[in-house]
């Protein structure tokens, strides 16, 4: 009998789902389950006020996660996220000193500082072959030295203009969310729809093959750290406006969480393809997870442990070959190779 012809609708739906990254599906499902659990166990965590309080920080984490995604795509990791965010906050608050007219020059000064930091990171890692952890950890220390030199560890209030741009609502949605959406669209379009973006992913997936094909792998590696710093700067600038008096160490909360957002989104720590939308959705999940834990009344230490557990789960989901594990666990006797039986003459 002839084989049944597949229904066109079913084929189209199957192709559509096959194109959706697994990390995006998993983190979306996790977010839905978290919201459902919050509505049952801790209803205050999903109230309108709680969500409006969570979204600005989720937007900041999403932007920082996008920067980390670019670095991870090149097989690296950036531990200078806290320093970059904190130095942006300190420069924008201390140099502006509450005056709206001085806010833009202060932000441009902060942008210049972080771009130089990104160039140094990229040069040491891509050109000189220094380990990314060592290079970026050292840069983080240098950035915090600038933070302490400028602020002395003393916080200063933000300007009214910064609070208006980053901290207000437009059509009932925090302004910072619009910045996060714009950054996501920009990173996604450039990385997925342009020749430069496809080359960027190819270099991260296999630098040796990329060099053999004539691509400038070192230049792409340097560009990743520079663009990541620009995104950290945007995250820091928004955070300085969201908080009325941000501390000099405000960026500390975004080191582990930015890496967790990248991993949960399915971007491989070995480099290659990145999933910006999945990273952003992971940032929302982590921010809401923190809100949920906070609503349960547990300590900040427990919240950090929960983030670490989420990171571990993300690494396990995307690095372990679960198909091989399942086959090994549920292997039947018929799948076991028969032993050789010796018979007598």
Buried (B, 14 or more C-beta within 10 A) or exposed (E): EEEEEEEEEEEEEEEEEEEEBEBBEBBBEBBEEBBEEBEEEBEEBBBEEBBBEBBBBBBBBBBBBBBBBBBBBBBBBBBBBBBBBBBBBBBBBBBBEBEEEBBEEBBEBBBEBBBEBBBBBBBBBBEEEBEBEEBBBBBBEBBBEBBBEBBEEEBBBBBBBBBEBBBEEEEEEBBBBEBBBEBBEEBBEBBBEEEEBEBBBBBBBBBEEBEEEEBEBBEBBBBBBBBBBBBBBBBBBBBBBBBEEBBBBBBBBBBBBBBBBBBBBBBBBEBBBBBBBBBBBBBBBBBBBBBBBBBBEEEEEEBBEBBEEBBEBBBEBBEEEEEEEEEEEEEEEEEEEEEEEEEEE
